[in-house]
């Protein structure tokens, strides 16, 4: 298989992964698939968004604990800032 075919396979896999993540994440939030894609376009952003959602939805933590966790984990505050305009 030549390099072009491998590139095409990787591109299709990325698109499928992006679509599935957006669909799954939007089913757990009030955000649409398109909003999720805009908020978290890269793999790293999607991982941070999933981590942020996990923290926020943890019923065992107080709001202060959640805020500290978000503040202390690199990249979460940036993702949170991207979400806010979609919610207001």
C-alpha angles and dihedrals in degrees: 000000000000127000093257092059091050091050090052091050091051092047092052091047091051092049092048092048092048092050094046093047092049091048094048094044094047090051088060096045142037090255123105125235089256093051090051091050091050094047095045111026098154133056090248091052091049091051091050091047091052090048091049092049090050092053095045094048095048103115092192093068127075120234089255091054090048092050091050092049091050092046094048100047113080114243099014095098090053091053090046090053090053091052098051098072090053091054099048 
